[in-house]
Amino acid sequence: MKRNNAISVVLIALMLILTVSCGAGQGNQPSGGGNADNNEGKRKIIIDTDTGADDASAIILAAMNDSIDILGVTVLVGNVDMEQGTKNALMALEMCGSDAPVYKGASENMREEVIEAFSVSGADGMGEADLIHPTRKAEDKDAIDFILETVKKYPGEVELVALGPATNVAKAIEKDPETMKKVKTIWSMGTSGQGAGNATPVAEFNVYADPEAYKVMLDSGINITVVGLDVISGDALWTDAQFDKLSKSGERGKFVTESFAKIREFYASNGVVGAVANCDALRAGSEFRQGFH
């Protein structure tokens, strides 16, 4: 497991603020779904997500990074149910003008249970601010099949960015372990690192929601970097002042700010006033920052 220091994470947060502060249609050319020639030399990314507000921030960060080609976004249950998570992912992409395809995956964990986090992110995972009205729909293909077909098409090139529980990744490994060995790397937003958990005093939600899947992933032999909760504490927390700046900066900034309404209420109700963790965007940012100008 690699551990980033808090200073680098603060810089990542500031880069995200600059990215989303541009109005829709401004800033970098959105990644994913463009002309194949325009994507030559870009990092080939599949984002696997249980799309809540922090996941949406990470998707926006990736979509606005001109060094990344989002080959697709695969969704699973976690922060919210499958249907809502899919709509949230589609909306986050739409906010950036990205037409990267979205695929539905696991609707329950490997124990055939559903563990969700409505109490933190709100019923829609996006602050219950009536933000989610995507004009596109998910693809018909199953997320697991999409992952395997894409890795076969680009052996040794595809990076999987797992923002939620590892269920989709584990199911792909179990279905075709030889193909999954051709994944370039997996970036896993999971574990509490060297700090406290957020699902229990020691457990982080993505692992807690499907520990069996996480074990399958870790035992797969694929190159994996695990980025824990400990990189998003202290000076890396997003402050009220930063959210205020975002809310006044443009359509994307307002979208991100409003999506965090319930998370900010949750922190305040637990005695943390004036700052919150943007988990997936900050943890994913350490990977997405390559080539970011």
Buried (B, 14 or more C-beta within 10 A) or exposed (E): EEEBEBEBBBBBBEBBBBBBBBEBEEBBEBBBBBEEEEBEEBBBBBBBBBBBBBBBBBBBBBBBBBBBBBBBBBBBBBBBBBEBBBBBBBBBBBBBBBBBBBBBBBBBBBEEEBBBBBEBBBBBBBBBBEBBEBEEEBBEEBBBBBBBBBBEEBEEBBBBBBBBBBBBBBBBBBEBEEBBBBBBBBBBBBBBBEBBBBBEEEBBBBBBBBBEBBBBBBEBEBEBEBBBBBBBBEEBBBEEEBBEBBBEBBBBBBBBBBBBBBBBBBBEEEEEEEBBBBBBBBBBBBBBBEEBE
